[in-house]
Amino acid sequence: MGPRQLSNFNNIILNTDTYKHSHWNLYPPGTRYVSSYIESRGGPYPAHLFFGLQAFIKQHLLRPITIDDIDEAEIVTRQHQIPFNREGWLGIVNEHNGYLPVEIEAVPEGTVLPNKNVLVQIVNTDPKYFWVTSFIETALLRAIWYPTSVATTSWLAKQLIREALEKTSDHPEILRDVLQDYGARGVSSQESAALGGMAHLINFRQTNTISGSLAATLYYNALNPAISQPNSEHSTVTAWGKDREVDAHANLIKQYKGWGFVVAVSDSYDLEGAVRDIFGTKLKDEVINSGSTILVRPDSGDPATVISETIEGLMAKFGSTTNSKGYRVLPDYIRAAQGDGLTLERLKQIYAELDRRGLAADNLYLGMGGGLLQYINRDTLAFTQKANAVNIDGQWKDIYKKPKTDSQKQSKRGRLALVLRGGEYRTVRREEVKEEEGEENLLRPVFRNGKLLVNYNFEDVIKRSELPVPRWYYEPVWAERKEEEENGVKN
């Protein structure tokens, strides 16, 4: 008989903080129901794009708990020297076929709304298992904060790029192709790459994170969620040697002649020389006759300066035209790309510098890695899950936290609802929804007792994310640029 198989990490009883196992008997006598909610308590930007709950439900809550899961969890909790509620988990297996007796309601995925509003609310459906609500907080909160934070970062980048295109370009229709996900290697795990990469694809269809595309198909029924293009790297250039760099780039253009876009990493040795002497002189005819758009890609240096100088260097060799907005544009067969060190702050600086030099935004395509998938944590948008109501002996009672030492951590109280009132999202108590006036609770039940109640398609999530929103939702992403422009300061 072989060794005991280790957990496959799908055991929801162990997908929690250890101390959660000691909470089931700490609630007041007579407790029947516990309600909790999830919100972003703030952050550097006023709004966020809600996403990711359906992936968690499909991956973790549609699989029933088994006796083997209980046995494994008991062994692990004993090793951790923590109590284990075996009777409670056996009851869920025997009375609910292993499915968690909870209801989860949430705002429709893809919705963009201001922070500090309820996004998700969960309550147990069987009074015997009131403790389950908070037991799954660790997994549920993580399933919300990470993809929502990535989706929000990507969405903010999209608004910034959209406004730059609208101001300086004749081709705003390229928007969904401008920003590529380069984050797969710089993120903490493949699961993070999948969830974060999928979140990015709500806003842009360009990615090098294959697992993100797979997740969008698996969890949201996406059809053709992503595209990419041939792209050289330093190894494919330096393998030819410094003296044969021109041959490396010539081979790239030859091998992928006629492809829509071909990206040439161009700073292995001397970016300025590559722009001027290789692409602009020795391979000029090959670029013009490639049948492709060749993207000359710097990969080091200050992005705003390097990109602008690269575009101007290409214009010196290939010429440019002035579009209807009064900005200069390269010929269709040549563009620049930037994929190193990008963050929202860097994007602001890049587009401000292009604007200052009279260069159209469509001269440039971008790739974002760690700044998209990794430079965030739960505190970025101050995500939290807190209990907001408890039912004891048949009576609902508000519960909340209000620490004297940190007023920002005050939680909401009472069973909640989300409404549109006066054109603005508002979180109200459930009994305050003005149903007689046609007002509706926008929190929609999506899971109950092991059943998925709503199955969002990825295309619907995209459409919802693209609905018009007030400019103040993303105004801070441009705030510094505006201030510097008004003061005449170069970014």
C-alpha positions in Angstrom: 0.0 0.0 0.0 1.5 3.3 -1.1 1.8 6.5 0.9 -1.3 8.5 1.7 -2.1 11.0 -1.1 -1.6 14.6 -0.1 -4.4 17.2 -0.5 -5.1 18.4 -4.0 -6.0 21.8 -2.5 -9.7 21.4 -3.4 -10.7 20.6 0.2 -12.8 23.6 1.1 -12.5 22.6 4.8 -8.8 23.4 4.6 -9.0 26.4 2.3 -9.2 28.7 5.3 -7.2 30.2 8.1 -6.4 27.7 10.8 -8.1 29.6 13.6 -11.5 29.5 11.7 -11.8 25.9 13.0 -12.2 27.2 16.5 -15.1 29.6 15.8 -18.1 27.3 15.4 -18.9 27.2 19.1 -18.1 30.8 19.9 -21.3 32.4 18.7 -24.1 33.3 21.2 -26.6 30.6 22.2 -29.6 30.6 19.9 -27.6 31.8 16.9 -29.4 30.7 13.7 -28.1 32.8 10.9 -25.0 34.9 10.2 -24.8 37.4 7.4 -21.6 38.9 6.0 -20.7 41.2 3.2 -17.7 42.1 1.1 -16.7 45.6 0.1 -13.7 47.8 -0.9 -13.3 50.4 1.9 -11.3 52.7 -0.4 -8.1 53.0 -2.3 -6.3 55.5 -4.6 -9.1 55.5 -7.1 -12.8 56.1 -6.5 -14.3 53.1 -8.4 -13.6 49.4 -9.2 -14.7 46.7 -11.6 -16.2 43.8 -9.8 -15.1 40.4 -11.1 -14.1 36.8 -10.2 -16.9 35.3 -8.0 -18.2 32.9 -10.6 -14.8 31.4 -11.1 -14.5 30.7 -7.4 -18.0 29.2 -7.2 -17.4 26.9 -10.2 -14.0 25.8 -8.9 -14.7 25.3 -5.2 -18.4 25.3 -4.3 -19.9 23.0 -6.9 -17.8 20.1 -5.6 -19.4 18.4 -2.6 -17.5 17.8 0.6 -16.7 14.1 1.2 -15.9 11.9 4.2 -12.3 11.8 2.9 -12.2 15.6 3.0 -13.4 15.5 6.6 -10.9 12.9 7.6 -8.1 14.8 6.0 -9.1 18.0 7.7 -9.3 16.4 11.1 -5.8 15.1 10.7 -4.5 18.5 9.7 -6.3 20.4 12.4 -5.0 17.9 15.0 -1.5 18.5 13.7 -2.1 22.2 14.1 -3.3 21.7 17.6 -6.6 23.3 16.8 -10.2 22.0 17.5 -12.2 20.4 14.7 -15.9 20.5 14.2 -16.3 16.9 12.9 -20.0 16.7 13.8 -20.8 19.9 11.9 -19.0 18.8 8.7 -20.6 15.3 8.9 -24.0 17.0 9.1 -23.3 19.0 5.9 -22.4 15.7 4.2 -25.4 13.8 5.5 -28.0 16.5 5.4 -26.9 18.6 2.4 -25.1 16.0 0.3 -21.8 17.8 1.0 -22.8 21.2 -0.4 -22.4 24.3 1.7 -25.8 25.5 3.0 -25.3 29.1 2.1 -26.7 31.7 -0.3 -24.4 34.2 -2.0 -25.7 37.3 -3.7 -23.6 39.7 -5.7 -23.6 42.7 -8.0 -23.5 41.5 -11.7 -19.9 40.8 -12.7 -18.4 43.4 -14.9 -20.2 46.2 -13.1 -18.1 49.3 -12.5 -19.2 51.1 -9.4 -17.8 53.4 -6.6 -15.8 51.8 -3.8 -17.4 51.5 -0.3 -20.4 49.7 -1.7 -21.5 46.2 -1.0 -20.4 43.8 -3.7 -21.2 40.4 -2.2 -23.4 39.2 0.7 -23.5 35.7 2.1 -25.8 34.1 4.6 -26.4 30.5 5.7 -29.6 28.8 4.6 -29.8 26.1 7.4 -29.9 27.4 11.0 -27.8 24.5 12.2 -24.8 25.7 10.1 -24.7 29.4 11.0 -20.9 29.1 11.4 -20.3 28.3 7.7 -20.8 32.0 6.7 -17.6 33.3 8.2 -15.7 30.0 7.9 -15.2 30.4 4.1 -14.2 34.1 4.5 -10.6 33.5 3.6 -11.3 31.8 0.3 -14.2 33.9 -0.7 -12.6 37.3 0.1 -9.4 36.3 -1.8 -11.5 35.2 -4.7 -13.0 38.7 -4.9 -10.1 41.1 -4.0 -7.5 39.8 -6.4 -9.4 39.5 -9.8 -11.3 42.7 -8.9 -8.1 44.6 -8.2 -6.5 43.4 -11.5 -9.7 44.1 -13.5 -9.7 47.6 -12.0 -6.1 48.3 -12.8 -6.7 47.2 -16.3 -9.9 49.2 -16.6 -8.2 52.3 -15.3 -5.4 51.8 -17.9 -8.1 51.4 -20.5 -9.8 54.8 -19.6 -6.4 56.5 -19.7 -5.6 55.0 -23.2 -9.1 55.7 -24.5 -8.9 59.4 -23.7 -5.4 59.6 -25.2 -6.7 58.0 -28.4 -9.8 60.2 -28.5 -7.6 63.3 -28.1 -4.7 62.6 -30.4 -5.6 59.7 -32.8 -8.0 59.1 -35.7 -8.2 55.4 -34.7 -9.9 55.0 -31.3 -11.2 51.6 -32.5 -7.8 50.0 -31.7 -8.4 50.5 -28.0 -8.8 46.8 -27.1 -5.5 45.9 -28.8 -3.3 48.5 -27.2 -2.4 46.9 -23.9 -1.0 43.4 -23.7 -0.7 41.3 -20.5 3.0 40.4 -20.0 2.5 39.3 -16.4 2.6 35.5 -16.4 6.3 35.2 -15.3 6.1 37.9 -12.7 3.1 36.8 -10.8 3.0 34.6 -7.7 1.5 31.4 -9.2 -0.2 30.0 -12.2 -3.6 30.3 -10.5 -2.9 34.0 -10.0 -1.8 34.3 -13.6 -5.1 32.6 -14.7 -7.3 34.8 -12.5 -5.5 38.0 -13.1 -4.9 37.3 -16.8 -8.6 36.6 -17.2 -9.5 39.8 -15.4 -7.4 41.8 -17.9 -9.2 40.3 -20.8 -12.4 42.1 -19.8 -10.7 45.3 -21.0 -8.2 44.2 -23.6 -8.0 41.2 -25.9 -4.1 41.1 -26.1 -2.3 38.7 -23.8 0.8 36.5 -23.4 -0.7 34.9 -20.3 -2.3 31.8 -21.8 -3.7 30.6 -18.5 -5.9 33.8 -18.4 -7.4 32.9 -21.7 -8.0 29.3 -20.5 -9.7 30.6 -17.3 -12.0 32.9 -19.3 -13.2 29.9 -21.3 -13.5 27.6 -18.4 -15.3 29.8 -16.0 -17.1 32.3 -18.2 -17.7 30.4 -21.5 -15.5 32.8 -23.4 -15.2 32.5 -27.2 -11.9 33.5 -28.6 -11.1 35.7 -25.5 -7.5 36.7 -26.5 -5.0 37.1 -29.3 -1.3 37.8 -29.5 1.5 38.1 -32.2 5.0 36.9 -32.9 7.5 38.6 -30.7 11.3 38.2 -30.6 13.2 38.2 -27.3 16.7 38.9 -26.3 17.8 35.3 -26.6 16.6 35.1 -30.2 18.5 38.3 -31.0 21.7 37.8 -29.0 22.1 34.2 -30.2 23.1 35.7 -33.6 25.8 37.8 -31.9 26.3 41.6 -31.8 27.9 41.7 -35.3 24.8 39.9 -36.8 22.0 41.8 -35.1 20.7 43.0 -38.4 20.4 39.3 -39.5 18.4 38.5 -36.4 15.9 41.2 -37.2 15.8 40.4 -40.9 15.1 36.8 -40.1 12.2 37.8 -37.8 10.6 40.0 -40.6 11.2 37.2 -43.1 9.8 34.4 -41.0 6.6 36.2 -40.2 6.1 38.2 -43.4 2.4 39.1 -43.8 1.4 38.6 -40.1 -0.6 41.5 -38.8 1.8 42.6 -36.1 5.4 41.5 -35.5 7.3 42.7 -32.4 11.0 43.2 -32.6 12.9 43.6 -29.3 15.4 46.1 -30.3 17.6 47.2 -27.3 19.8 44.1 -26.9 22.8 46.4 -27.7 22.0 49.9 -29.0 18.4 50.9 -29.4 19.2 54.2 -31.1 21.5 52.4 -33.6 18.9 49.7 -34.2 16.2 52.4 -35.0 18.5 54.5 -37.2 20.9 52.0 -38.8 19.1 48.7 -38.8 15.3 49.2 -39.2 15.6 52.7 -40.7 18.4 52.0 -43.2 19.6 48.4 -43.8 16.1 46.8 -43.4 14.0 49.8 -44.4 12.7 48.1 -47.6 12.1 44.9 -45.8 10.0 46.7 -43.2 8.0 48.6 -45.8 7.4 45.5 -47.9 6.8 43.1 -45.0 3.0 43.1 -45.3 3.0 43.5 -41.5 3.1 46.3 -38.9 6.6 46.0 -37.4 6.6 47.1 -33.7 10.1 48.3 -32.6 10.2 47.5 -28.9 12.6 49.1 -26.4 12.9 47.0 -23.2 14.9 49.3 -20.9 15.3 52.9 -19.9 12.8 55.5 -18.8 9.7 54.5 -20.7 8.3 58.0 -21.4 11.6 59.3 -22.8 12.7 56.2 -24.6 9.4 55.6 -26.3 9.0 59.2 -27.5 12.6 59.2 -28.8 12.1 55.8 -30.5 9.0 57.1 -32.3 10.7 60.3 -33.4 13.7 58.3 -34.5 11.5 56.1 -36.7 9.8 59.2 -38.1 13.1 60.6 -39.1 13.7 57.5 -41.2 10.2 56.5 -42.3 8.5 59.9 -42.3 5.1 60.7 -40.8 1.8 62.3 -41.5 -0.3 64.7 -39.5 -3.8 63.4 -38.6 -7.1 65.3 -38.2 -6.3 66.0 -34.6 -3.0 67.7 -35.5 -0.7 64.9 -34.2 2.0 63.1 -36.1 1.6 59.5 -37.0 4.1 56.9 -38.4 3.2 54.9 -41.6 1.0 51.9 -41.0 3.8 49.4 -41.4 5.9 50.7 -38.5 5.1 51.4 -34.8 6.7 51.3 -31.4 6.0 49.0 -28.5 6.9 49.2 -24.8 6.7 46.3 -22.4 9.0 47.0 -19.5 8.3 48.6 -16.2 4.8 49.8 -16.9 2.4 50.9 -14.2 -0.6 53.3 -14.3 1.8 56.1 -13.2 4.2 55.3 -16.1 1.3 55.1 -18.6 0.3 58.7 -17.5 3.9 59.8 -18.1 4.2 58.1 -21.5 1.0 59.6 -22.9 1.7 63.0 -21.4 5.1 63.0 -23.1 3.7 61.8 -26.5 1.1 64.6 -26.2 3.7 67.2 -25.4 5.7 66.2 -28.5 2.7 66.2 -30.8 2.8 62.4 -31.3 -0.4 60.5 -31.8 -1.2 57.8 -29.2 -1.7 55.2 -32.0 2.0 55.2 -32.7 2.4 53.0 -29.6 1.4 49.6 -28.3 2.1 48.4 -24.8 2.7 45.4 -22.6 2.2 45.4 -18.8 3.5 42.7 -16.5 4.0 43.0 -12.7 2.3 46.4 -12.7 -0.8 44.6 -13.9 -0.9 41.3 -12.1 1.4 41.6 -9.1 1.8 45.1 -7.7 -1.4 44.8 -5.7 -2.5 43.3 -2.5 -5.7 43.2 -0.4 -5.0 46.7 1.0 -4.7 48.3 -2.4 -8.5 48.7 -2.5 -8.9 48.0 1.3 -11.0 44.9 0.7 -12.7 43.3 3.7 -15.4 40.8 4.6 -17.4 41.6 7.8 -20.4 40.2 9.5 -23.3 42.7 9.3 -26.3 40.9 10.9 -27.0 37.9 13.1 -30.3 36.1 13.8 -30.6 34.9 17.4 -33.8 33.0 18.4 -35.6 34.2 15.3 -34.7 37.9 15.7 -32.3 39.7 13.3 -29.8 42.0 15.0 -27.3 44.4 13.5 -23.7 43.7 14.2 -20.7 45.8 13.2 -17.2 46.9 14.2 -16.2 50.5 15.0 -12.7 50.6 16.4 -11.7 53.8 18.2 -8.2 53.6 16.8 -9.2 53.4 13.1 -12.4 55.0 11.9 -11.7 53.7 8.4 -12.4 50.2 9.6 -15.9 50.9 10.7 -18.1 48.2 9.0 -21.7 48.4 7.7 -24.6 47.1 9.8 -27.8 45.2 8.9 -28.7 43.1 5.9 -27.7 45.1 2.9 -28.9 45.9 -0.6 -27.4 47.8 -3.5 -29.6 50.3 -5.4 -29.4 52.9 -8.1 -30.8 56.0 -6.6 -30.7 59.3 -8.4 -28.4 57.8 -10.9 -25.8 56.8 -8.2 -25.1 53.5 -6.6 -25.9 53.4 -3.0 -25.6 50.7 -0.3 -28.7 50.7 1.9 -30.4 48.4 4.4 -32.5 45.8 2.7 -35.7 47.1 4.2 -34.9 50.6 2.7 -35.2 49.5 -0.9 -38.1 51.5 -2.4 -39.8 48.7 -4.2 -43.1 50.7 -4.4 -41.2 53.3 -6.5 -39.7 50.6 -8.8 -36.3 50.5 -7.1 -34.7 47.1 -7.1 -31.9 45.4 -5.1 -29.0 45.0 -7.6 -27.5 42.2 -5.4 -28.6 39.1 -7.3 -28.5 35.6 -5.8 -25.8 33.6 -7.7 -25.3 30.5 -5.5 -27.5 28.6 -3.1 -27.0 25.2 -1.5 -24.6 23.8 -4.1 -26.3 25.3 -7.2 -25.1 28.0 -9.5 -28.0 30.3 -10.1 -26.5 32.6 -12.6 -24.0 31.7 -15.3 -22.4 34.9 -16.7 -20.8 34.8 -20.2 -17.6 36.6 -20.7 -19.0 38.7 -23.5 -21.7 39.9 -21.2 -19.1 40.8 -18.6 -17.2 42.8 -21.2 -20.3 44.7 -22.3 -21.2 45.6 -18.7 -17.7 46.9 -18.1 -18.0 49.2 -21.1 -21.2 50.9 -20.1 -20.8 54.7 -19.7 -19.8 55.8 -16.2 -19.2 59.3 -14.7 -15.7 60.6 -15.4 -15.0 61.0 -11.7 -14.9 57.2 -11.4 -11.4 57.4 -13.1 -10.5 61.1 -12.9 -7.6 60.6 -10.4 -5.7 58.5 -13.0 -5.3 61.8 -15.0 -5.1 64.2 -12.0 -1.3 64.5 -11.8 -1.0 64.9 -15.5 -3.5 67.8 -15.5 -1.7 69.5 -12.6 1.6 69.3 -14.3 0.2 70.5 -17.7 -1.3 73.5 -16.0 2.0 74.3 -14.3 4.0 73.8 -17.5 6.0 70.9 -16.0 7.4 68.2 -18.3 6.5 64.7 -17.3 
